[in-house]
C-alpha cells in the first residue's frame, strides 16, 4: 500500500518507518526543508532507540522516502496520515489545531481517487468532523473518508510499542475505510494485536482518556509518597502492595518529581478545556494537572531543605535533564522547574544528561554542562538525580563521595537503597521512603 505521512516529527517518523518495515511504500512529508535534507542524508532529528537503524534499512530497501512535495506524495497515496504537532495554544491551554487544519487544506488540493485520510495526531473530540468539513468544502467532488487512529507510543520504546501494541484504535463508520485500515495493520495480526473499531469521536476521546488516566496514576502515587514521608511508611512497598491487585496494576506507580514530556501535560490540559467547553468539567483531571505543576517546583524546595534550608552560593549537581530516560525530549521536563527553583534560591547549577543537553541549552540559562556524572559531581555541595538513565543506576559511590564537596544526595527517582547510601556516608534523601 502507498502511504503518505504528513509530518516527519516524532509520531510521523516512527509511524512512517514502522509502516515501511511492514512492507508498505511510505513517503514522509514535512514543510521544513532542512529536516527533509537531513533525513535524506540519514540524519535523524530525534533520539529514539533503534529508529536510525530502522529508517536506514527501509530507505536502503526503497520503501521509505522523504520530501517537501506534499502534492506528489498525497496524489499517489491510498491513505494519508496527518501526524503534525498539536501543542497547547498559547494563552488558553486548548490544543492548537492550526497545523492539522492546514494539512487538511493541503491534502484536499492534492487527493486523487478514493483516499483514506487518517488523523494520527492527538486531537480533541470533533476534530475529525472539522477535517472532513474542510476537505469537503474545498473538494465537493472528492472521494474520501476521514478516520481517527490515535497513537499510543512511549518515548524510548516507540518502535516496540508500534510493532507490538496493546491495541489498535480505529475510529470510523465507513466500512470501506475500515477495510483499508485493516489492510495497513494486517502485519500485526500475527501478534494478535486487537483492532478496536469505534466511532471517530469515541476514538479521539479514547486517546485523551488514556493519557489522563495514566497521569492520574502518577499523581496519585506521588501524593501517597508525600504522606509516606510524614507517617514513616515506604511508598515503594505501598506501590507493590496495591500494584499486584489486577484491578490496579503496577505500571505508572513509581513515585517521582511529577510527569512531563510532550503528551501528558498538554493532553490533560486539552481534555480539561474540552470538558469545560461541553459543560462536563472533569474535576479529577483538573486537580491532577494542578498538583503535578506544583510538585515539580516543590522538588526544588526538597533539595533546598536537604541542604540545610539554603542553597545560596552553593553548587548543585543535577543528573538527568530529559523528562524520562532514552529520549532527548525536554518538553515540560521536571528538571526545568527543579533547576529554576534552585537558581531562584541563589544556587549555581551544574548538569549532565546523556542525550538532553543540547535541547536543554535553549531552555535553561546559566547552567554549566559537564562531560559525565562524576565531572558534574565534582566540588558540588549536593547532587540531585532527576532522570533515571541506566548510566546513573550503578554509580561508583566511593568515587562519587570523593568528588562531592558535601556528601548530600537527593534521589528523586528512588534509584538507590537508603541503607546502602548511609553505609557509604551520604546524607541521602529520596521520595516517600523513611
C-alpha positions in Angstrom: 0.0 0.0 0.0 1.1 3.6 -0.7 1.1 5.7 2.4 1.8 9.4 2.8 2.8 10.6 6.3 2.2 14.3 6.7 4.7 15.5 9.4 8.2 14.0 10.0 8.3 14.7 13.7 8.3 12.1 16.5 5.0 10.4 15.7 5.3 10.7 11.9 8.8 9.5 11.6 8.3 6.5 13.9 5.0 5.6 12.3 6.3 6.0 8.8 9.4 3.9 9.4 7.4 1.1 11.0 4.8 1.1 8.2 7.6 0.9 5.7 9.1 -2.0 7.7 5.7 -3.8 7.3 6.2 -3.6 3.6 4.2 -0.5 2.7 5.7 2.2 0.5 5.8 5.3 2.7 6.6 8.9 1.8 7.1 11.2 4.8 6.3 14.9 4.1 7.5 17.9 6.0 7.5 21.6 5.3 10.9 22.1 6.9 13.4 21.7 4.0 16.3 21.4 6.5 14.7 18.5 8.3 14.0 16.7 5.0 17.5 17.3 3.7 18.9 15.9 7.0 16.7 12.8 6.8 17.8 12.2 3.2 21.4 12.3 4.4 20.5 9.7 7.0 20.5 12.1 10.0 17.7 11.5 12.5 16.4 14.7 14.2 15.3 13.0 17.4 16.8 10.4 19.7 14.8 7.2 19.8 16.5 3.8 20.4 16.5 1.8 17.1 15.0 4.5 14.9 18.1 5.4 13.0 18.7 1.8 12.0 15.1 1.2 11.1 15.0 4.4 8.9 18.3 3.5 7.2 17.1 -0.1 6.4 13.9 1.0 4.8 15.4 3.9 2.9 18.0 1.4 1.6 15.3 -1.0 0.5 13.3 1.7 -1.2 10.2 1.6 0.9 10.7 4.9 2.8 11.3 8.3 1.2 11.3 11.9 2.4 10.0 15.0 0.6 8.7 18.6 1.0 6.4 18.0 -2.0 3.0 17.1 -0.4 1.1 17.2 -3.6 3.0 14.3 -5.3 3.1 12.2 -2.1 -0.7 12.5 -1.5 -1.7 12.1 -5.1 -0.1 8.6 -5.3 -1.3 7.5 -1.8 -4.2 5.3 -0.9 -4.0 6.5 2.7 -2.7 9.8 4.1 -1.8 10.2 7.7 -1.9 13.5 9.5 0.9 13.4 12.1 1.6 17.1 12.7 2.0 18.8 16.1 -0.9 19.8 18.3 0.8 21.9 21.0 -1.1 23.8 23.8 -2.4 27.0 22.3 -0.7 30.0 23.9 -2.9 31.7 26.5 -5.8 29.3 27.0 -4.5 25.7 27.0 -6.7 24.4 24.2 -4.9 22.2 21.6 -3.6 24.3 18.7 -5.1 22.6 15.7 -3.8 25.1 13.1 -1.3 22.6 11.7 -3.9 19.9 11.4 -6.3 22.1 9.6 -3.6 23.4 7.2 -2.7 19.8 6.5 -6.3 19.1 5.7 -6.4 22.0 3.2 -3.2 20.9 1.6 -4.4 17.3 1.3 -7.8 18.5 -0.2 -6.0 20.1 -3.0 -3.9 17.0 -3.8 -6.1 13.9 -3.4 -6.8 11.8 -6.5 -9.2 8.9 -6.3 -10.5 7.3 -3.2 -8.3 8.2 -0.2 -8.5 7.4 3.5 -7.3 10.4 5.5 -6.2 9.4 8.9 -5.7 11.7 11.9 -2.7 10.3 13.8 -2.1 13.5 15.8 -3.6 13.7 19.2 -6.7 15.9 18.7 -9.8 16.9 20.7 -13.2 15.4 20.1 -14.8 16.7 16.9 -11.5 17.5 15.1 -12.2 14.7 12.5 -15.6 16.3 11.8 -13.8 19.7 11.1 -11.1 18.0 8.9 -13.9 16.3 6.9 -15.7 19.7 6.5 -12.6 21.5 5.4 -11.8 18.9 2.7 -15.5 18.5 1.6 -15.8 22.3 1.2 -12.6 22.6 -0.8 -13.3 19.5 -2.9 -17.0 18.6 -3.1 -16.2 16.0 -5.8 -13.6 14.2 -3.8 -14.0 10.5 -2.8 -12.5 10.2 0.7 -13.1 9.2 4.3 -11.6 10.7 7.5 -10.5 8.2 10.2 -9.2 8.7 13.7 -6.2 6.4 14.5 -4.6 7.7 17.7 -1.0 6.7 18.6 -0.1 5.1 21.9 3.7 5.3 21.7 6.0 5.7 24.7 9.1 7.7 24.0 12.1 5.5 24.5 10.1 2.4 23.5 8.2 3.7 20.5 9.2 1.1 17.9 8.3 -1.8 20.2 5.0 -0.1 21.0 4.2 0.3 17.4 5.0 -3.2 16.3 3.6 -4.9 19.4 0.7 -2.7 20.5 -1.7 -3.4 23.3 -4.5 -2.3 20.9 -5.1 -0.5 17.6 -7.9 2.0 17.8 -9.7 2.9 14.5 -12.5 5.4 14.6 -14.8 5.3 11.5 -18.3 4.4 10.5 -17.1 3.9 6.9 -16.7 0.2 6.0 -14.5 0.9 3.0 -12.2 3.0 5.2 -12.1 0.3 7.9 -11.1 -2.3 5.3 -8.2 -0.1 4.2 -7.1 0.4 7.8 -7.3 -3.3 8.4 -5.0 -3.9 5.4 -2.5 -1.3 6.7 -2.3 -3.0 10.0 -2.6 -6.6 8.7 1.1 -7.5 9.5 0.3 -7.0 13.2 -2.4 -9.7 13.1 0.4 -12.3 13.6 0.9 -10.7 17.0 -2.8 -10.9 17.7 -3.0 -7.2 18.4 -6.6 -6.4 18.9 -8.2 -3.9 16.5 -10.9 -1.8 18.2 -13.3 -0.3 15.7 -15.4 2.6 17.1 -16.9 5.9 16.1 -14.5 8.7 15.2 -15.4 10.8 18.1 -15.0 7.9 20.5 -11.5 7.2 19.2 -10.5 10.8 19.6 -11.7 10.7 23.2 -10.1 7.4 24.0 -6.6 8.8 23.4 -7.2 11.7 25.8 -8.8 9.4 28.4 -5.9 7.0 28.3 -3.3 9.8 28.9 -5.4 11.4 31.6 -5.8 8.2 33.5 -2.0 7.4 33.4 -1.3 11.0 34.6 -3.7 10.4 37.4 -1.9 7.2 38.5 1.4 9.0 38.6 -0.1 11.9 40.6 -1.8 9.6 43.0 1.3 7.7 43.9 3.2 11.0 44.2 0.7 12.2 46.8 0.8 8.9 48.6 4.6 9.3 48.7 4.2 12.7 50.4 2.0 11.0 53.0 4.5 8.2 53.5 7.2 10.7 54.4 5.0 12.2 57.1 3.9 8.9 58.6 7.1 6.8 58.2 5.8 4.4 55.6 7.6 3.3 52.4 5.9 4.3 49.1 7.7 1.5 47.1 6.1 -1.1 49.3 2.7 0.6 49.1 3.1 0.6 45.3 3.9 -3.1 45.2 1.1 -3.8 47.6 -1.6 -2.1 45.5 0.0 -2.8 42.1 -0.3 -6.6 42.5 -4.1 -6.1 42.5 -5.0 -6.8 38.9 -7.7 -4.1 39.1 -5.0 -1.5 39.7 -1.8 -2.8 38.0 1.8 -2.0 38.8 2.7 0.4 35.9 2.9 4.1 36.5 3.1 3.7 40.2 6.6 4.9 40.6 6.9 8.0 42.8 9.0 10.8 41.5 9.2 14.5 40.6 6.0 14.6 38.5 5.2 13.8 34.9 6.4 15.8 31.9 7.0 15.2 28.2 5.2 16.1 25.0 1.9 14.3 25.8 0.7 14.2 29.4 0.9 18.0 30.2 -0.7 19.2 27.0 -3.2 16.4 26.7 -4.6 16.7 30.2 -4.9 20.4 29.7 -6.7 20.0 26.4 -9.1 17.4 27.9 -9.9 19.8 30.7 -10.7 22.6 28.2 -12.8 20.3 26.0 -14.8 19.1 29.0 -15.3 22.7 30.2 -16.5 23.7 26.7 -19.1 20.9 26.7 -20.2 21.8 30.3 -19.0 18.4 31.6 -16.0 19.5 33.7 -13.5 16.8 34.8 -12.6 17.9 38.3 -10.3 15.0 38.9 -8.1 15.7 35.9 -8.2 19.4 36.7 -6.7 18.6 40.2 -4.2 16.2 38.7 -2.8 18.9 36.4 -2.6 21.4 39.2 -1.0 19.1 41.7 1.6 18.0 39.1 2.5 21.5 38.2 3.1 22.4 41.8 5.0 19.2 42.5 7.8 19.9 40.1 8.6 23.2 41.7 8.3 21.6 45.2 11.1 19.2 44.3 13.4 22.2 44.2 12.4 23.1 47.7 13.1 19.5 48.7 16.7 19.9 47.5 17.0 23.2 49.4 15.7 21.5 52.6 18.2 18.7 52.2 21.0 21.3 52.0 20.1 22.7 55.4 17.4 25.2 54.3 19.6 27.4 52.0 21.5 26.9 48.7 22.6 30.5 48.3 26.2 30.5 47.0 26.2 26.6 46.8 26.8 24.5 43.8 24.2 21.8 43.0 24.9 19.0 40.5 21.9 17.7 38.6 21.9 14.3 36.9 19.3 13.8 34.2 17.5 16.6 32.3 15.1 14.9 29.9 11.6 14.1 31.2 12.4 10.4 31.0 15.3 8.1 30.0 16.0 7.1 26.4 14.9 10.3 24.8 16.2 13.8 24.1 12.8 15.4 24.8 13.0 18.3 27.3 9.4 19.4 26.9 7.9 20.1 30.3 10.7 18.1 32.0 10.7 18.3 35.8 14.4 19.2 35.7 13.4 22.7 34.3 11.3 23.5 37.4 13.9 22.0 39.8 16.8 23.9 38.3 14.8 27.2 38.1 13.8 26.9 41.7 17.4 26.3 42.8 18.7 29.2 40.7 16.0 31.4 42.1 17.2 30.5 45.6 20.8 31.6 44.7 22.4 28.2 43.7 24.9 27.6 40.9 23.8 24.6 38.9 25.9 22.0 37.0 24.2 19.4 34.9 24.7 16.2 32.9 22.4 14.2 30.7 23.4 11.5 28.1 21.2 13.0 25.3 19.3 16.1 26.5 22.0 18.8 27.0 21.7 20.3 23.5 17.9 20.7 23.9 18.4 21.9 27.5 20.7 24.8 26.4 17.8 26.6 24.7 15.6 26.2 27.8 17.9 26.8 30.7 20.3 29.6 31.2 23.4 29.9 33.5 23.8 26.1 33.7 27.3 24.6 33.5 27.0 21.4 31.4 29.6 18.7 32.1 31.1 15.6 30.4 29.8 12.9 32.7 28.2 12.2 36.1 31.5 12.4 38.1 32.5 15.7 36.4 29.1 17.0 37.3 29.5 16.0 41.0 33.0 17.4 41.3 33.1 20.0 44.1 29.3 20.2 44.3 27.5 20.8 47.6 24.8 18.4 46.7 23.8 16.0 43.9 20.2 15.6 42.6 19.2 12.6 40.5 16.2 13.8 38.4 16.1 11.3 35.4 16.8 7.6 35.9 19.1 6.9 32.9 20.7 3.5 33.1 24.1 5.1 33.3 23.1 6.6 36.7 21.8 3.4 38.2 25.2 1.9 39.2 27.4 4.9 40.0 30.7 4.2 41.9 29.6 5.5 45.3 33.1 5.8 46.7 34.2 7.9 43.7 31.0 10.0 43.9 31.5 10.7 47.6 35.1 11.7 46.9 34.0 14.1 44.1 31.4 15.9 46.1 32.3 18.8 48.4 29.4 17.7 50.7 28.1 14.1 50.6 24.4 15.1 50.0 22.4 13.2 47.5 18.7 13.9 46.7 17.3 10.9 44.7 14.1 12.0 43.1 13.6 8.6 41.4 14.4 6.2 44.3 17.2 4.6 42.3 19.4 3.8 45.3 18.8 2.0 48.6 18.8 4.2 51.7 20.8 1.7 53.8 23.5 1.4 51.1 23.8 5.2 50.8 24.0 5.7 54.6 26.7 2.9 54.7 28.8 5.0 52.2 28.4 8.1 54.4 25.9 10.0 52.3 23.2 12.3 53.6 20.5 10.7 51.4 17.0 12.0 50.7 14.6 10.1 48.4 10.8 10.1 47.6 8.3 8.6 50.0 10.7 6.5 52.0 11.8 6.7 55.7 
